[in-house]
Amino acid sequence: MEFWIRFILWILTGGYLIRAAWADRRSRTIPSRMIAVFGVLACGGRILLILGQGKSAFPDFILSLLPGACVLMLGFVTRQSVGYGDGLSLLIGGIAVGASSICAISLSAFALCAIWGIEKIILKKASSGAEIAFLPFVTVGYFLELAGILLERI
């Protein structure tokens, strides 16, 4: 049962990230209704996992909130240079996929975003103050993490 809950949460997260990245890229906003639905489903799945595993799953749950909370704080400090939707997406994504996966996804997203931004500045296609949609990089990080997990199982 635990496998299927995790499987459904990963599929749900992938679907959400694809849709949210498309919206973020297109309009620089993520619909709040989409975030809310994803949040409710992710929390429900995590509750089922915690009930099935007992106390051992709770520390992972707390740690899984850290990357999203840090991005939300970064958004507050920078007056939304990094949007609240990005932080909420990472927060809820952490609930869905767990601490180690969301940390890997976040780090790869920040690295990819930095490489993309530096490349744009070097090629003079953008200035240092240009806005970059962040969720497409989170989506790429998600698929890199999923590929790593699948390759590890082989």
C-alpha positions as CSV (number, residue, x, y, z in Angstrom):
1,M,0.0,0.0,0.0
2,E,2.8,2.4,0.9
3,F,4.4,1.9,-2.6
4,W,1.2,2.9,-4.3
5,I,0.6,6.0,-2.2
6,R,4.2,7.1,-3.0
7,F,3.7,6.3,-6.6
8,I,0.4,8.3,-6.8
9,L,2.1,11.2,-5.0
10,W,5.0,11.2,-7.5
11,I,2.6,11.1,-10.5
12,L,0.5,13.9,-8.9
13,T,3.6,16.0,-8.3
14,G,4.8,15.6,-11.9
15,G,1.4,16.5,-13.3
16,Y,1.2,19.6,-11.0
17,L,4.7,20.7,-11.9
18,I,4.2,20.4,-15.6
19,R,1.0,22.4,-15.4
20,A,2.3,25.0,-12.9
21,A,5.6,25.5,-14.9
22,W,3.6,26.2,-18.0
23,A,1.5,28.8,-16.2
24,D,4.6,30.3,-14.5
25,R,6.4,30.6,-17.8
26,R,3.4,32.0,-19.6
27,S,2.1,34.5,-17.1
28,R,4.6,34.6,-14.2
29,T,1.8,33.4,-11.9
30,I,0.6,30.1,-10.6
31,P,-3.2,29.8,-10.1
32,S,-3.9,29.6,-6.4
33,R,-6.7,27.1,-6.9
34,M,-4.2,24.7,-8.5
35,I,-1.8,25.1,-5.5
36,A,-4.7,24.5,-3.1
37,V,-5.8,21.3,-4.8
38,F,-2.3,20.0,-5.0
39,G,-1.8,20.9,-1.4
40,V,-4.9,19.1,-0.2
41,L,-4.0,15.9,-2.2
42,A,-0.4,15.9,-1.1
43,C,-1.3,16.4,2.6
44,G,-3.9,13.6,2.3
45,G,-1.3,11.2,0.8
46,R,1.3,12.2,3.4
47,I,-1.2,11.6,6.3
48,L,-1.8,8.1,4.9
49,L,1.9,7.5,4.8
50,I,2.4,8.7,8.4
51,L,-0.5,6.6,9.6
52,G,1.0,3.6,7.8
53,Q,4.6,4.1,9.0
54,G,4.0,5.5,12.4
55,K,6.4,7.9,14.1
56,S,9.3,7.1,11.7
57,A,7.7,9.1,8.9
58,F,7.1,12.3,10.9
59,P,10.7,13.6,11.0
60,D,10.9,13.3,7.2
61,F,7.7,15.2,7.0
62,I,9.1,18.1,9.0
63,L,12.4,18.1,7.0
64,S,10.5,18.1,3.7
65,L,9.0,21.5,4.6
66,L,12.4,23.2,4.9
67,P,13.3,23.9,1.2
68,G,9.8,25.4,0.5
69,A,9.9,27.4,3.8
70,C,13.4,28.8,2.8
71,V,12.1,29.9,-0.6
72,L,9.1,31.5,0.9
73,M,11.4,33.4,3.3
74,L,13.6,34.4,0.3
75,G,10.5,35.6,-1.5
76,F,9.5,37.7,1.6
77,V,13.0,39.2,2.0
78,T,13.4,40.0,-1.7
79,R,9.9,41.4,-2.1
80,Q,8.9,38.5,-4.3
81,S,11.9,38.3,-6.6
82,V,11.3,34.7,-6.0
83,G,7.5,34.4,-6.0
84,Y,5.4,33.0,-3.2
85,G,4.0,30.5,-5.7
86,D,7.4,29.0,-6.2
87,G,7.9,28.6,-2.4
88,L,4.4,27.1,-1.9
89,S,5.0,24.7,-4.8
90,L,8.3,23.5,-3.2
91,L,6.6,23.4,0.2
92,I,3.8,21.2,-1.0
93,G,6.1,19.2,-3.3
94,G,8.2,18.4,-0.3
95,I,5.1,17.1,1.5
96,A,4.4,14.9,-1.6
97,V,7.9,13.5,-2.4
98,G,9.8,13.6,0.9
99,A,12.8,15.4,2.3
100,S,15.7,13.9,0.4
101,S,14.0,14.2,-3.0
102,I,12.8,17.8,-2.5
103,C,16.3,18.8,-1.4
104,A,17.8,17.3,-4.5
105,I,15.0,18.8,-6.7
106,S,15.6,22.3,-5.1
107,L,19.3,22.2,-5.4
108,S,19.2,21.1,-9.1
109,A,16.6,23.7,-9.8
110,F,18.7,26.5,-8.3
111,A,21.8,25.3,-10.2
112,L,20.0,25.0,-13.5
113,C,18.4,28.5,-13.0
114,A,21.8,30.0,-12.2
115,I,23.4,28.4,-15.2
116,W,20.6,29.7,-17.4
117,G,20.8,33.2,-16.0
118,I,24.6,33.4,-16.3
119,E,24.4,32.1,-19.9
120,K,21.7,34.8,-20.7
121,I,23.9,37.6,-19.2
122,I,27.1,36.4,-20.9
123,L,25.3,36.3,-24.3
124,K,23.7,39.7,-23.5
125,K,20.2,38.3,-24.1
126,A,19.1,39.6,-20.7
127,S,20.2,42.0,-18.1
128,S,21.1,41.1,-14.5
129,G,17.6,42.3,-13.4
130,A,15.7,40.1,-15.8
131,E,13.0,37.9,-14.4
132,I,13.2,34.1,-14.9
133,A,10.4,31.7,-14.3
134,F,11.6,29.3,-11.6
135,L,9.1,26.4,-11.7
136,P,10.3,25.1,-15.1
137,F,13.7,24.5,-13.5
138,V,11.9,22.8,-10.6
139,T,10.2,20.6,-13.1
140,V,13.4,19.6,-14.8
141,G,14.9,18.9,-11.3
142,Y,11.9,16.7,-10.5
143,F,12.4,14.6,-13.7
144,L,16.2,14.4,-13.0
145,E,15.4,13.1,-9.5
146,L,12.8,10.7,-10.8
147,A,15.3,9.4,-13.4
148,G,17.9,8.9,-10.7
149,I,15.4,7.0,-8.5
150,L,14.4,4.8,-11.4
151,L,18.0,4.1,-12.5
152,E,18.9,3.3,-8.9
153,R,16.2,0.5,-8.9
154,I,17.6,-1.1,-12.0
